[in-house]
Amino acid sequence: MAGGRVEGSEFLLEAADREMGEETGQSGARLEGAFEQRGFDFLNHGVLQHQTENFFAARTADPSVGTAGWTGLEEQVVTRWQW
């Protein structure tokens, strides 16, 4: 599941497409949604934060995953990927 945030003046769907490209290499997949949204509070290093997550479905004929857009942390901790 790709994740991230809206940057600058992006619309939600634009951000979802960008994050899909960065984290899976699947830029331009047909996105549907957001079909679900959840919000929750959590402690981040002792600071209370609120996060809202929006969920989309992505349709593509190419199930391959590219990792070129991954951060160093993602490269270290992601040990398996499955659609």
N, C-alpha and C positions, 0 to 999 in steps of 0.2 A: 504494500500500500504506500503510494507516494504521499508525502506530506510536506507542508511548509507554510508560507504565509503570503498574503497579498502585499506586494511591494509597490510603493509610489502610487500612481494613479491607475493601477491595474483594476480591471473588473474581476470578480470572483472566478468566472469561467476562464479568463486569460491566465490568472494565477494557477489554476488547476492544470491547464495545458502546459504551462512553463514548468511546473513541478514534475509533471509526468515526463517531460523531456529530460529534465535534469537527472531524475532518479531511475528512469527505465530506458531512456533513449527513444521513447515512443511519442515524439512530438507530432502533433497533428492527428492523433487518434480521435475518433468520434466520441466526445464526452456527452453524457446525459446526466441531468440533475442541475443543481444539487437536489437529491431526493431525500436526504436526511440531514439533520443538524443536531448537534448536542453541545451543550456548554457545561463546563465544570470548573471548580476552583481547586487549586493545588499549591503546595509550598515549593518554591524554587529557591533553594539555599536560604530558607527561613523567611522568604518574602512571599506573601499571599498573592497569587496571580489568578486571573480568569482567562480561560481559553475557550474559543468556539471552534468546533470542527464541522466542516461541511463535506458531505460524501457524494461522490459522483461515480457513475459507471463509465468505463472506457471500452469501446468496441474497436477492435483492430484485427486484421487478417494475419498480422505478423506477431507471433508470441515471443519473439526474441527480446532479451533484456540487455541493454548497454549500460556499462558502469562508468563511462567517461565523465559524467557529471557528478559523481559521488564525492563527498567530502572525505578527508582522511579518516575521520571517525567512522563514517559509514563503511569504508573499506575494511576497517579493523573489526567491526562488530557484526556485520551481516555475513552470516556463514552459509545461508541457503536462501534461495528465492524460488517461489512457486506461484503460478497463476491459479 
